[in-house]
Amino acid sequence: MFGLRTRFVEEDVASISPGSHLGRYEVHDLLARGGMGEVYRAHDVHLNRPVALKVLAPRFTMDPDRLARFTQEARTTARLSHPNIVAVYDVGSHLGVPFVVSELLEGSTLRARIKTGALTRYAAVGYTLDIARGLVAAHQFGVVHRDLKPENIFVTRENRVKILDFGLAKVRDDALACACGDCETNRCANRASSMSTVPGVLVGTVGYASPEQVRGVSADHRADIFSLGIILYEMLAGTVPFHGDSAVETLHAILKEEPIPLRDRDEQMPSHLDDIVRHCLEKDRDMRFQSAHDLAFSLELVQRSLAAAADARACRTPSGRFAALFRLFRRSSNELAGRDRSNYGPPAMNRSTADQYASTSCGVASL
C-alpha cells in the first residue's frame, strides 16, 4: 500500500518526504515552494517517466475558491497542447492532498535569467516570440492568461520557452465544458472561471497588469499582449517600464504614464523593435496589437533582421565568411533533399573560390 509521509513547516505547507507515494507517483525531492503549495520532482511508476508534482498547501484544501483555482489551472492547461505551454498529464487527490502532475522542466524561470540585467536583443525577441506563439494557442482556445510575468515563464536548458501557471486564467464559457451540471452550487472550476472580474479587485500582478485589469474591468486577450510588452521591455532594458515607490504608484504609472522609449535608453536599439514594444504598451487596447498572431508575425520580421545583421557583422572576418559559406552550402544541400544526389556533391574550392562564395553569402545575408 502506497503511503504518504508529511511534516508541517512553519508556513503551513505540507513537506512530503522523499520516497512517499501519491497514487502512482513516487516523490523524489523538492523543486520549489510558493504561496499555493510545493512542487516536487517525482516519478510516474506506471509510465516510467519523470514528472513534476504540484501539491496544494493544506490550509487551502478547505478554501473552495483556492481549490477551484488549483483545479482550473490543471483543467485549463491540460487542454492547451502547444510546445510553448507546460504540459499537464494528470490531476487528482490522494489521502486528501490535491495534486497536479505536469512535464518535468529543467532550467530556470525568465526571472532568474534577467535578474542580472538586460538580455541580448536576439534572445529577448526569441523568448518573446515563443511566448506569443503559446498565447496564440491559448487565445484560440478562449483562454486569457491574465498573469504573465517573468516568474511564470520558464526557459529550459535547451532554450525552449514554456508558459506556466494558468491559475488566474479567464476561460471562455464554452472552452471548459463541465459535466457537474451546476457549477455555482458545486463551486467547481467553471464557476471560478465565470467570476472573471470583481469590481475593485486586481486580477494579475502589480507591475505587469494591463490598464483594464488595473481598472477592474473585463479583460480580453489583449491584456496578455500588454503584459508581454512589459516583459519584452524588461528583457531589453533591464528594468520594467512602469514602477513607483509603492504598489499604488506603480498602478498609477500603468494607467497614466508613458514609459521611457527604449531608444532613449539605448541609441543602438532598432527603431522597429522599439515600435513593437510601444505598440504592445498602448493604454487603449484598441490601439495595441489586436492578436498574439499579429505580434508574433512582427517579431519574426525583427528576428530575421537581427540575424541578418549578425551575419553581416560576422562576414567582416575570414572565419565569419567561411561560416557564412557553410550556412549557404547547408541550405543548398537541403534544397537537394529528396532528389537523386548521385551527381551532386560539394564543389572543389580553393581559398579564393571560397571567399568569393562566402562574399556572395554575406551579400545575401545583409539584404
Secondary structure, DSSP 4 states (H G I P E B T S, - for coil): -----EEE-TT--EEEPTT-EETTEEEEEEEEE-SSEEEEEEEETTTTEEEEEEEE-GGGTT-HHHHHHHHHHHHHHHT---TTBPPEEEEEEETTEEEEEEE---EEEHHHHHTTSPPPHHHHHHHHHHHHHHHHHHHHTTEE-----GGGEEEETT--EEE---TT-EE-TTTS--SSS-HHHHT-HHHHHH----TT---S-TTT--HHHHHT----HHHHHHHHHHHHHHHHHSS-SS--SSHHHHHHHHHHPPPPPHHHH-TTS-HHHHHHHHHHT-SSGGGS-S-HHHHHHHHHHHHHHHHHHHHHHHTTSHHHHHHHHHHHHHHHHHHTTTS-GGG--PPP--HHHHHHHHHHHHHHHT-
